Amino acid sequence: MAPAASIVDIAWAAVPPGSPRRDHAWRLLAELLPAGADLENPCPRCGGPHGPVVVARAPFVASVTYAGGYAIAAVAATRDAAALGIDAEPELDARRDAAGMTGVLGDGDATVRDWVRVEATLKADGRGLRVEPATVDVVPAADGWTAAVPDGDVYTGWDVPGPPGILVSVAVLSRESPGASPTA
């Protein structure tokens, strides 16, 4: 399993209050991708601009997330990854922490790190929260973790550095995975 740093490029920027966070995420993606790449993110259900990021005219996959006043973007070349998801959450959040994470991922307690790993995986899967998060099976691995999605694939994941106080995880469907498309 290759470390995330060798196949995924990540960038983040603070989003000023009242500023459209999508604009900041798109600017980050434009900086990470080659010139001429086009971006769109049509929702698979309604067509609105809030679905998974699609890169056209460049051999890359991309994902974005927002947490604690930051926009965070990730890209990977399609020679290395058939799919990519990134998620982030503030390490501390008074309202979330007061409510607790019990039951968020099924029976028992979950951590914010557990949630970020599952969400990154579901973004890479492309179905997002249309898949019950508690059904994603995350297992520690030598240099990261793997996550199996029901009726889906097994993803390789890593916890990566991010902005101060923000937990960030990425999930990748390896080009060598059995379900990976050979021509993405």
ZADO-1210 file (C-alpha; in nm, 4 decimals, padded with zeros to 6 digits):
<atoms>
<atom x="00.0000" y="00.0000" z="00.0000" code="MET" pos="1"/>
<atom x="00.1598" y="00.3270" z="-00.1111" code="ALA" pos="2"/>
<atom x="00.1497" y="00.6161" z="00.1365" code="PRO" pos="3"/>
<atom x="-00.1076" y="00.8859" z="00.0588" code="ALA" pos="4"/>
<atom x="00.1650" y="01.1447" z="00.0060" code="ALA" pos="5"/>
<atom x="00.2924" y="00.9515" z="-00.2938" code="SER" pos="6"/>
<atom x="-00.0379" y="00.9448" z="-00.4868" code="ILE" pos="7"/>
<atom x="-00.2656" y="01.2168" z="-00.3418" code="VAL" pos="8"/>
<atom x="-00.1995" y="01.5914" z="-00.3433" code="ASP" pos="9"/>
<atom x="-00.3862" y="01.7935" z="-00.0797" code="ILE" pos="10"/>
<atom x="-00.4254" y="02.1681" z="-00.0269" code="ALA" pos="11"/>
<atom x="-00.6379" y="02.3836" z="00.2003" code="TRP" pos="12"/>
<atom x="-00.7315" y="02.7459" z="00.2455" code="ALA" pos="13"/>
<atom x="-00.9140" y="02.9431" z="00.5100" code="ALA" pos="14"/>
<atom x="-01.2589" y="03.0566" z="00.3977" code="VAL" pos="15"/>
<atom x="-01.3458" y="03.4045" z="00.5279" code="PRO" pos="16"/>
<atom x="-01.6918" y="03.4314" z="00.6884" code="PRO" pos="17"/>
<atom x="-01.9560" y="03.5002" z="00.4248" code="GLY" pos="18"/>
<atom x="-01.7297" y="03.3963" z="00.1380" code="SER" pos="19"/>
<atom x="-01.8530" y="03.1135" z="-00.0912" code="PRO" pos="20"/>
<atom x="-01.6509" y="02.8124" z="00.0221" code="ARG" pos="21"/>
<atom x="-01.7003" y="02.6356" z="-00.3120" code="ARG" pos="22"/>
<atom x="-01.5084" y="02.9187" z="-00.4837" code="ASP" pos="23"/>
<atom x="-01.2133" y="02.8552" z="-00.2529" code="HIS" pos="24"/>
<atom x="-01.2263" y="02.4790" z="-00.3095" code="ALA" pos="25"/>
<atom x="-01.2381" y="02.5275" z="-00.6891" code="TRP" pos="26"/>
<atom x="-00.9389" y="02.7629" z="-00.6735" code="ARG" pos="27"/>
<atom x="-00.7445" y="02.4995" z="-00.4764" code="LEU" pos="28"/>
<atom x="-00.8350" y="02.2326" z="-00.7329" code="LEU" pos="29"/>
<atom x="-00.7266" y="02.4617" z="-01.0165" code="ALA" pos="30"/>
<atom x="-00.3883" y="02.5011" z="-00.8446" code="GLU" pos="31"/>
<atom x="-00.3506" y="02.1230" z="-00.7992" code="LEU" pos="32"/>
<atom x="-00.4647" y="02.0223" z="-01.1492" code="LEU" pos="33"/>
<atom x="-00.2934" y="02.0856" z="-01.4833" code="PRO" pos="34"/>
<atom x="-00.3984" y="02.3840" z="-01.6928" code="ALA" pos="35"/>
<atom x="-00.7032" y="02.3130" z="-01.9058" code="GLY" pos="36"/>
<atom x="-00.8751" y="02.0815" z="-01.6566" code="ALA" pos="37"/>
<atom x="-01.2479" y="02.1474" z="-01.6262" code="ASP" pos="38"/>
<atom x="-01.4463" y="02.0885" z="-01.3077" code="LEU" pos="39"/>
<atom x="-01.8095" y="02.0211" z="-01.2392" code="GLU" pos="40"/>
<atom x="-02.0019" y="01.8556" z="-00.9595" code="ASN" pos="41"/>
<atom x="-02.3537" y="01.7647" z="-01.0690" code="PRO" pos="42"/>
<atom x="-02.5694" y="01.6003" z="-00.8031" code="CYS" pos="43"/>
<atom x="-02.6626" y="01.2487" z="-00.9231" code="PRO" pos="44"/>
<atom x="-03.0180" y="01.2975" z="-00.7932" code="ARG" pos="45"/>
<atom x="-03.1134" y="01.6563" z="-00.8825" code="CYS" pos="46"/>
<atom x="-02.8356" y="01.7830" z="-01.1103" code="GLY" pos="47"/>
<atom x="-02.7529" y="02.0771" z="-00.8783" code="GLY" pos="48"/>
<atom x="-02.3871" y="02.1825" z="-00.8272" code="PRO" pos="49"/>
<atom x="-02.3273" y="01.9897" z="-00.5026" code="HIS" pos="50"/>
<atom x="-02.2369" y="01.6354" z="-00.6107" code="GLY" pos="51"/>
<atom x="-01.9028" y="01.4572" z="-00.6415" code="PRO" pos="52"/>
<atom x="-01.6313" y="01.6518" z="-00.8224" code="VAL" pos="53"/>
<atom x="-01.5746" y="01.5427" z="-01.1832" code="VAL" pos="54"/>
<atom x="-01.2524" y="01.6371" z="-01.3631" code="VAL" pos="55"/>
<atom x="-01.2709" y="01.6665" z="-01.7418" code="ALA" pos="56"/>
<atom x="-00.9842" y="01.7148" z="-01.9907" code="ARG" pos="57"/>
<atom x="-00.7215" y="01.5921" z="-01.7418" code="ALA" pos="58"/>
<atom x="-00.6479" y="01.2386" z="-01.6154" code="PRO" pos="59"/>
<atom x="-00.7282" y="01.3080" z="-01.2494" code="PHE" pos="60"/>
<atom x="-00.9882" y="01.2351" z="-00.9831" code="VAL" pos="61"/>
<atom x="-01.0685" y="01.4965" z="-00.7196" code="ALA" pos="62"/>
<atom x="-01.2611" y="01.5531" z="-00.3993" code="SER" pos="63"/>
<atom x="-01.3316" y="01.8468" z="-00.1683" code="VAL" pos="64"/>
<atom x="-01.4483" y="01.8924" z="00.1891" code="THR" pos="65"/>
<atom x="-01.5146" y="02.1775" z="00.4284" code="TYR" pos="66"/>
<atom x="-01.4428" y="02.1912" z="00.8010" code="ALA" pos="67"/>
<atom x="-01.3872" y="02.4537" z="01.0671" code="GLY" pos="68"/>
<atom x="-01.3645" y="02.7475" z="00.8286" code="GLY" pos="69"/>
<atom x="-01.1432" y="02.5685" z="00.5745" code="TYR" pos="70"/>
<atom x="-01.1890" y="02.4385" z="00.2236" code="ALA" pos="71"/>
<atom x="-00.9759" y="02.1288" z="00.1639" code="ILE" pos="72"/>
<atom x="-00.9110" y="01.9740" z="-00.1781" code="ALA" pos="73"/>
<atom x="-00.7432" y="01.6535" z="-00.2944" code="ALA" pos="74"/>
<atom x="-00.6431" y="01.5201" z="-00.6352" code="VAL" pos="75"/>
<atom x="-00.4861" y="01.1987" z="-00.7631" code="ALA" pos="76"/>
<atom x="-00.3824" y="01.0913" z="-01.1109" code="ALA" pos="77"/>
<atom x="-00.6065" y="00.8277" z="-01.2673" code="THR" pos="78"/>
<atom x="-00.2981" y="00.6120" z="-01.3299" code="ARG" pos="79"/>
<atom x="-00.2924" y="00.5642" z="-00.9482" code="ASP" pos="80"/>
<atom x="-00.6556" y="00.6008" z="-00.8391" code="ALA" pos="81"/>
<atom x="-00.9886" y="00.5102" z="-00.9908" code="ALA" pos="82"/>
<atom x="-01.1735" y="00.7085" z="-00.7211" code="ALA" pos="83"/>
<atom x="-01.0859" y="00.9497" z="-00.4412" code="LEU" pos="84"/>
<atom x="-01.2657" y="01.0879" z="-00.1378" code="GLY" pos="85"/>
<atom x="-01.1553" y="01.3327" z="00.1291" code="ILE" pos="86"/>
<atom x="-01.3309" y="01.4319" z="00.4489" code="ASP" pos="87"/>
<atom x="-01.2440" y="01.6534" z="00.7424" code="ALA" pos="88"/>
<atom x="-01.3954" y="01.7559" z="01.0733" code="GLU" pos="89"/>
<atom x="-01.2819" y="01.9866" z="01.3517" code="PRO" pos="90"/>
<atom x="-01.1063" y="01.7846" z="01.6190" code="GLU" pos="91"/>
<atom x="-01.3103" y="01.9713" z="01.8797" code="LEU" pos="92"/>
<atom x="-01.6653" y="02.0943" z="01.8272" code="ASP" pos="93"/>
<atom x="-01.8638" y="02.2013" z="02.1342" code="ALA" pos="94"/>
<atom x="-02.2077" y="02.1107" z="01.9985" code="ARG" pos="95"/>
<atom x="-02.0998" y="01.7766" z="01.8478" code="ARG" pos="96"/>
<atom x="-01.8916" y="01.6882" z="02.1520" code="ASP" pos="97"/>
<atom x="-02.1855" y="01.7655" z="02.3867" code="ALA" pos="98"/>
<atom x="-02.4152" y="01.5389" z="02.1838" code="ALA" pos="99"/>
<atom x="-02.1538" y="01.2625" z="02.1622" code="GLY" pos="100"/>
<atom x="-02.0897" y="01.0141" z="01.8854" code="MET" pos="101"/>
<atom x="-02.2772" y="00.7155" z="02.0346" code="THR" pos="102"/>
<atom x="-02.4804" y="00.5437" z="01.7656" code="GLY" pos="103"/>
<atom x="-02.3454" y="00.7550" z="01.4786" code="VAL" pos="104"/>
<atom x="-02.1775" y="00.4513" z="01.3210" code="LEU" pos="105"/>
<atom x="-02.3997" y="00.1801" z="01.4673" code="GLY" pos="106"/>
<atom x="-02.3929" y="00.0378" z="01.8172" code="ASP" pos="107"/>
<atom x="-02.1440" y="00.1836" z="02.0614" code="GLY" pos="108"/>
<atom x="-01.9232" y="00.4868" z="02.0554" code="ASP" pos="109"/>
<atom x="-01.7497" y="00.6251" z="01.7515" code="ALA" pos="110"/>
<atom x="-01.4755" y="00.8837" z="01.7344" code="THR" pos="111"/>
<atom x="-01.4530" y="01.1838" z="01.5070" code="VAL" pos="112"/>
<atom x="-01.1620" y="01.0045" z="01.3341" code="ARG" pos="113"/>
<atom x="-01.3876" y="00.7021" z="01.2730" code="ASP" pos="114"/>
<atom x="-01.6493" y="00.9286" z="01.1129" code="TRP" pos="115"/>
<atom x="-01.3970" y="01.1103" z="00.8912" code="VAL" pos="116"/>
<atom x="-01.2638" y="00.7779" z="00.7594" code="ARG" pos="117"/>
<atom x="-01.6128" y="00.6506" z="00.6784" code="VAL" pos="118"/>
<atom x="-01.7187" y="00.9762" z="00.5132" code="GLU" pos="119"/>
<atom x="-01.4022" y="00.9881" z="00.2982" code="ALA" pos="120"/>
<atom x="-01.4746" y="00.6318" z="00.1893" code="THR" pos="121"/>
<atom x="-01.8364" y="00.7049" z="00.1016" code="LEU" pos="122"/>
<atom x="-01.7282" y="01.0070" z="-00.1020" code="LYS" pos="123"/>
<atom x="-01.4814" y="00.7880" z="-00.2941" code="ALA" pos="124"/>
<atom x="-01.7580" y="00.5309" z="-00.3437" code="ASP" pos="125"/>
<atom x="-01.9677" y="00.8040" z="-00.5062" code="GLY" pos="126"/>
<atom x="-02.2908" y="00.7222" z="-00.3244" code="ARG" pos="127"/>
<atom x="-02.2141" y="00.9280" z="-00.0155" code="GLY" pos="128"/>
<atom x="-02.4714" y="00.9103" z="00.2605" code="LEU" pos="129"/>
<atom x="-02.7100" y="00.7112" z="00.0420" code="ARG" pos="130"/>
<atom x="-02.5103" y="00.4210" z="00.1945" code="VAL" pos="131"/>
<atom x="-02.5685" y="00.3701" z="00.5665" code="GLU" pos="132"/>
<atom x="-02.2395" y="00.4817" z="00.7291" code="PRO" pos="133"/>
<atom x="-02.2601" y="00.2101" z="00.9964" code="ALA" pos="134"/>
<atom x="-02.2290" y="-00.0570" z="00.7250" code="THR" pos="135"/>
<atom x="-01.8806" y="00.0578" z="00.6168" code="VAL" pos="136"/>
<atom x="-01.6167" y="-00.1736" z="00.7649" code="ASP" pos="137"/>
<atom x="-01.2937" y="00.0161" z="00.8459" code="VAL" pos="138"/>
<atom x="-00.9914" y="-00.1937" z="00.9438" code="VAL" pos="139"/>
<atom x="-00.6437" y="-00.0686" z="01.0431" code="PRO" pos="140"/>
<atom x="-00.3660" y="-00.1623" z="00.7988" code="ALA" pos="141"/>
<atom x="00.0136" y="-00.1333" z="00.8013" code="ALA" pos="142"/>
<atom x="00.0370" y="00.2276" z="00.6772" code="ASP" pos="143"/>
<atom x="-00.3233" y="00.3382" z="00.6961" code="GLY" pos="144"/>
<atom x="-00.6565" y="00.1589" z="00.6892" code="TRP" pos="145"/>
<atom x="-00.8931" y="-00.0164" z="00.4505" code="THR" pos="146"/>
<atom x="-01.2673" y="00.0293" z="00.4252" code="ALA" pos="147"/>
<atom x="-01.5168" y="-00.2083" z="00.2650" code="ALA" pos="148"/>
<atom x="-01.8453" y="-00.0647" z="00.1396" code="VAL" pos="149"/>
<atom x="-02.1468" y="-00.2983" z="00.1044" code="PRO" pos="150"/>
<atom x="-02.2292" y="-00.3623" z="-00.2618" code="ASP" pos="151"/>
<atom x="-01.9139" y="-00.1641" z="-00.3422" code="GLY" pos="152"/>
<atom x="-01.5381" y="-00.1899" z="-00.3295" code="ASP" pos="153"/>
<atom x="-01.2579" y="-00.1988" z="-00.0758" code="VAL" pos="154"/>
<atom x="-01.0802" y="00.1355" z="-00.0416" code="TYR" pos="155"/>
<atom x="-00.7339" y="00.2174" z="00.0895" code="THR" pos="156"/>
<atom x="-00.7236" y="00.5089" z="00.3294" code="GLY" pos="157"/>
<atom x="-00.4902" y="00.7324" z="00.5237" code="TRP" pos="158"/>
<atom x="-00.5164" y="00.9963" z="00.7925" code="ASP" pos="159"/>
<atom x="-00.3276" y="01.2960" z="00.6569" code="VAL" pos="160"/>
<atom x="-00.2045" y="01.6302" z="00.7919" code="PRO" pos="161"/>
<atom x="-00.4429" y="01.9204" z="00.7505" code="GLY" pos="162"/>
<atom x="-00.5114" y="02.2635" z="00.8927" code="PRO" pos="163"/>
<atom x="-00.4550" y="02.3096" z="01.2675" code="PRO" pos="164"/>
<atom x="-00.7277" y="02.1430" z="01.4741" code="GLY" pos="165"/>
<atom x="-00.8808" y="01.9623" z="01.1746" code="ILE" pos="166"/>
<atom x="-00.8801" y="01.5830" z="01.1301" code="LEU" pos="167"/>
<atom x="-00.8431" y="01.4828" z="00.7639" code="VAL" pos="168"/>
<atom x="-00.8689" y="01.1408" z="00.5985" code="SER" pos="169"/>
<atom x="-00.8486" y="01.0331" z="00.2349" code="VAL" pos="170"/>
<atom x="-00.9770" y="00.7148" z="00.0717" code="ALA" pos="171"/>
<atom x="-00.8672" y="00.5837" z="-00.2673" code="VAL" pos="172"/>
<atom x="-00.9906" y="00.3064" z="-00.4917" code="LEU" pos="173"/>
<atom x="-00.6647" y="00.1760" z="-00.6261" code="SER" pos="174"/>
<atom x="-00.6280" y="00.1346" z="-01.0005" code="ARG" pos="175"/>
<atom x="-00.5436" y="-00.2317" z="-00.9246" code="GLU" pos="176"/>
<atom x="-00.8652" y="-00.2967" z="-00.7266" code="SER" pos="177"/>
<atom x="-01.0910" y="-00.5622" z="-00.8817" code="PRO" pos="178"/>
<atom x="-01.3820" y="-00.3171" z="-00.9275" code="GLY" pos="179"/>
<atom x="-01.1725" y="-00.0309" z="-01.0645" code="ALA" pos="180"/>
<atom x="-01.2515" y="00.0900" z="-01.4126" code="SER" pos="181"/>
<atom x="-00.9583" y="00.0362" z="-01.6508" code="PRO" pos="182"/>
<atom x="-01.0327" y="00.3499" z="-01.8540" code="THR" pos="183"/>
<atom x="-01.1248" y="00.6209" z="-01.6015" code="ALA" pos="184"/>
</atoms>
